[in-house]
Amino acid sequence: MKPEPKRKLKARSRSRAKAKSGMKTRSGRSAKSKTRAGSKPNTKPTTIDEYFAALGDVQRAALEKLRRSIRAAAPAAVECISYQLPAFRLDGKLLVAFGAWANHCAFYPGAVMEDLGVELEGYDTSKGTIRFLSSHPLPATLVRRIVKARIAKNAFRQRQAHRSS
């Protein structure tokens, strides 16, 4: 009688066996750990300042300039974090948001993009988003114009909602 051939362990069983023995996986980290090697725990920012603290100097400077321009255009707006991005709310509704990514910064003004087509030439845009390099921040006049347009659009929608109810 022949001995039965050894069955291959399933991937999950192998990692469990390695975790018990203290071995490392192919990625070089311990099989017990669930976070990337050398990374800190993933903490979500609760304020814009906390969000800025995690950024590099150039990105932080570009977004602080954007923040000042938004405040100048909408002094009654309240700072908040929405979808883990710095944002401003006005009358309880999201006004604009912005954020930093690996290769660019982004400004999210929403549905006012179609109204400003010519002024946004030269910027990488998509529906509701303006992307720019942190070394070339958006001009303050353009940001103020966009924020004012967004305030006007929100006010118009609010008036339309009151008329229909």
C-alpha positions in Angstrom: 0.0 0.0 0.0 1.4 3.4 -1.0 1.4 6.3 1.5 -1.0 9.2 0.6 0.7 12.2 -0.9 0.8 15.3 1.2 -1.9 17.8 0.4 -0.9 21.4 -0.1 -2.1 23.8 2.6 -4.5 26.5 1.6 -3.1 30.1 1.6 -5.0 31.0 4.8 -3.8 27.9 6.6 -0.1 28.7 5.6 -0.3 32.2 6.9 -1.8 30.9 10.2 0.9 28.4 10.5 3.5 31.1 9.9 1.9 33.4 12.4 2.1 30.6 15.1 5.7 30.0 14.3 6.7 33.7 14.2 7.8 33.4 10.5 7.6 36.3 8.1 5.5 36.4 5.0 6.8 37.1 1.5 6.3 40.8 2.0 8.8 40.7 4.8 6.4 41.5 7.6 5.3 39.3 10.4 2.3 37.2 9.6 0.6 38.4 12.8 0.7 42.1 11.8 -2.1 43.6 9.8 -0.6 47.1 9.1 2.2 47.9 6.6 5.7 47.7 7.9 6.8 51.0 9.4 3.4 52.7 9.1 1.6 54.4 11.9 -2.0 53.6 12.8 -4.5 55.1 10.4 -6.0 58.0 12.3 -8.7 60.1 10.6 -8.4 63.9 10.9 -11.1 65.7 12.8 -10.0 69.2 12.0 -8.4 71.0 9.1 -5.3 71.7 11.1 -4.9 67.9 11.9 -5.3 67.3 8.1 -2.6 69.9 7.4 -0.2 68.4 10.0 0.2 65.2 7.9 1.2 67.2 4.7 4.5 68.3 3.4 5.4 72.0 3.5 4.6 72.8 -0.2 1.2 71.1 -0.1 0.4 72.7 3.3 1.2 76.2 2.0 -0.9 75.7 -1.2 -3.9 74.5 0.8 -3.6 77.2 3.5 -3.7 79.8 0.7 -6.8 78.1 -0.6 -8.3 78.0 2.9 -7.7 81.8 3.4 -9.3 82.6 0.0 -12.4 80.5 0.8 -12.7 82.2 4.2 -12.5 85.6 2.5 -15.3 84.7 0.1 -17.5 83.1 2.7 -16.8 84.4 6.2 -20.0 82.8 7.6 -18.9 79.3 6.4 -17.9 76.8 9.0 -14.8 74.5 8.7 -15.4 70.8 8.9 -14.1 67.5 7.7 -16.3 65.7 5.1 -15.3 62.4 3.6 -11.9 62.8 5.3 -11.3 66.0 3.3 -11.1 69.6 4.7 -14.4 71.3 3.7 -16.6 74.3 4.4 -20.3 74.3 5.2 -22.7 77.1 4.9 -26.2 76.9 6.4 -25.6 73.3 7.1 -24.9 72.4 3.4 -21.5 71.5 2.0 -20.0 74.5 0.2 -16.6 73.4 -1.0 -13.9 70.9 -0.1 -10.2 70.5 -0.9 -7.4 68.0 -0.4 -3.9 66.9 -1.2 -2.9 63.8 -3.1 0.5 62.3 -3.9 1.0 64.2 -7.2 -1.4 67.2 -6.9 -3.9 69.1 -4.8 -7.6 69.3 -5.6 -10.4 71.8 -5.1 -14.0 70.4 -5.1 -16.5 73.2 -5.7 -19.2 71.0 -7.1 -21.7 71.8 -9.8 -20.5 75.4 -10.6 -17.8 74.2 -12.9 -19.8 74.5 -16.1 -20.4 78.2 -15.5 -16.7 79.0 -15.3 -15.4 77.1 -18.4 -13.1 79.8 -19.9 -11.6 80.8 -16.6 -10.6 77.2 -15.8 -8.6 76.6 -19.0 -5.1 75.4 -18.2 -6.3 73.5 -15.2 -6.9 69.8 -15.0 -10.7 69.6 -14.4 -13.4 67.0 -14.3 -17.0 67.2 -13.1 -16.9 69.1 -9.8 -13.0 69.0 -9.4 -10.1 71.3 -10.2 -6.7 69.7 -9.9 -3.5 71.8 -9.5 0.1 71.4 -8.6 1.0 72.5 -5.1 3.8 74.5 -6.5 1.2 76.5 -8.6 -1.8 77.1 -6.3 -5.1 78.5 -7.6 -5.3 82.3 -7.8 -7.2 83.8 -4.9 -9.5 85.8 -7.3 -10.5 82.6 -9.1 -11.2 80.8 -5.8 -13.3 83.7 -4.5 -15.3 83.8 -7.8 -15.9 80.1 -7.6 -17.0 80.2 -3.9 -19.4 83.1 -4.6 -20.9 81.2 -7.5 -21.4 78.2 -5.3 -23.0 80.3 -2.6 -25.4 81.8 -5.2 -26.2 78.4 -6.6 -27.0 77.0 -3.1 -29.2 80.0 -2.4 -31.1 79.5 -5.6 -31.7 75.9 -4.9 -32.9 76.7 -1.4 -35.4 79.3 -2.8 -36.6 76.8 -5.4 -37.1 74.2 -2.6 -39.2 76.7 -0.5 -41.4 77.6 -3.5 -42.2 74.0 -4.3 -43.1 73.1 -0.7 
